[in-house]
Amino acid sequence: MKTTISVYDFRDAFQQANRQDNFSYDGLRVLFEALEEYEESCGDEIELDVIALCCEYSEETLEEIASNYGYDLEGEDEDEQRDNLIEWLNERTFVCGYTKDNSIVYQNF
């Protein structure tokens, strides 16, 4: 048995699990869209487990990621720094995308 949910239901599930601080409002949209794309591309359905998603994925600013992983932010502007960091992360893990505020949602590694 399955229930199809919208991005709003997805966000509500994080609120109900008291995990609304793990991702920004926009970060949850990025994560939701990446998970939907994964389901469509491989045909596997994902069970909504908020706690597991909070353990498996993170949303962090460019500076936080650089500090946590010893990455030297390179580039002339923030967009170039973000793109370089996403390329570096993609070599190590799955990057879901980035938010309007330039934070990156990625699978922990």
C-alpha positions in Angstrom: 0.0 0.0 0.0 1.3 3.4 -0.8 0.4 7.1 -0.5 1.6 9.7 -2.9 2.6 12.9 -1.2 3.3 16.4 -2.3 6.2 18.6 -1.3 3.8 20.2 1.3 3.1 16.8 2.8 6.8 16.1 2.8 7.5 19.3 4.7 4.7 18.6 7.2 6.1 15.2 7.9 9.4 16.9 9.1 7.4 19.3 11.2 5.4 16.5 12.8 8.6 14.6 13.6 10.0 17.7 15.2 12.8 17.8 12.6 11.9 21.1 11.0 15.3 22.5 11.9 17.3 19.9 10.0 16.5 21.6 6.6 15.3 25.0 5.5 11.9 25.3 3.8 13.7 25.5 0.4 16.1 22.7 1.4 13.2 20.3 1.9 12.0 21.2 -1.6 15.5 20.3 -3.0 15.6 17.0 -1.1 12.0 16.1 -2.1 12.7 16.8 -5.8 15.9 14.8 -5.7 14.2 11.8 -4.1 11.3 12.0 -6.6 13.8 12.1 -9.5 15.6 9.0 -8.0 12.3 7.1 -7.8 11.4 8.0 -11.4 14.8 7.1 -12.8 15.2 3.7 -11.2 11.6 2.7 -10.5 12.1 2.1 -6.8 9.7 3.7 -4.3 11.2 5.3 -1.2 9.5 5.0 2.1 9.2 8.3 3.9 11.3 7.9 7.0 12.1 11.4 8.3 14.6 10.3 10.9 16.5 8.2 8.3 16.5 11.1 5.9 17.9 13.4 8.6 20.7 11.0 9.3 21.5 10.4 5.6 21.2 13.9 4.2 22.4 17.4 5.3 21.9 21.0 4.2 24.8 23.3 4.9 26.2 26.5 3.7 29.3 26.6 1.5 31.4 27.8 4.5 30.1 25.0 6.7 30.9 22.3 4.2 34.4 23.8 3.5 35.1 23.9 7.2 33.8 20.4 7.9 35.6 18.7 5.0 38.8 20.9 4.8 37.8 22.2 1.4 39.4 25.5 0.2 36.7 27.6 -1.3 37.9 28.7 -4.7 36.4 31.1 -7.2 35.8 34.7 -7.7 32.2 34.9 -6.6 29.8 32.8 -4.5 28.2 31.2 -7.6 31.6 30.0 -8.8 32.5 28.8 -5.3 29.2 26.9 -5.1 29.7 25.3 -8.5 33.3 24.2 -7.6 32.2 22.8 -4.3 29.3 20.9 -5.8 31.7 19.4 -8.4 34.0 18.3 -5.5 31.1 16.9 -3.5 29.7 15.0 -6.6 33.1 13.1 -6.8 32.5 11.9 -3.2 28.7 11.6 -2.7 25.3 12.5 -4.1 24.4 16.1 -4.3 20.6 16.8 -4.3 21.0 20.4 -5.3 21.2 23.9 -3.8 18.7 26.4 -2.4 18.0 30.0 -3.2 20.3 30.9 -0.4 23.1 28.9 -1.8 23.1 26.2 0.8 23.8 22.7 -0.5 21.7 19.6 0.2 23.8 16.4 -0.1 24.1 12.8 1.1 26.4 12.5 4.0 29.7 10.7 3.5 
